[in-house]
Amino acid sequence: MDRIDKVRAILKRYLFWVQNSVFEGESNEASLQSMMQEVRRVIKEDYDSIVIYEMNSPKTFKRTLLGTDLSLRGFVV
């Protein structure tokens, strides 16, 4: 099983699989932290990118990045 399949299996235990790389669902803080910890053990943090959006209301959200920021790939920093 490759990393993508392992991450998908972890996320499916916590969230609903919407399409290819998109999962959604409701979670409490403890479940969210457990999920992120499991994902961190599987991904290559210098290569993979997992973005988590926590929606607190229709107008506010928190963005958490696990791994590398893909928006920086290809740019000299």
Residue pairs with C-beta under 8 A, 6 or more apart in sequence:
1 9
3 42
3 43
3 44
3 48
6 42
7 39
7 42
7 43
7 48
7 50
8 17
10 35
10 38
10 39
10 42
11 17
11 23
11 35
11 39
12 23
13 35
14 23
14 25
14 27
14 31
14 32
14 34
14 35
15 23
15 24
15 25
15 27
15 35
16 23
16 24
16 25
17 23
18 24
27 35
32 52
32 54
36 52
36 64
36 66
39 50
39 66
40 66
43 50
43 66
43 67
44 67
45 66
45 67
45 68
46 67
46 68
47 67
47 68
48 66
48 67
48 68
49 65
49 66
49 67
49 68
49 69
49 70
50 65
50 66
50 67
51 63
51 64
51 65
51 66
52 63
52 64
52 65
52 66
53 61
53 62
53 63
53 64
54 61
54 62
54 63
54 64
55 61
56 62
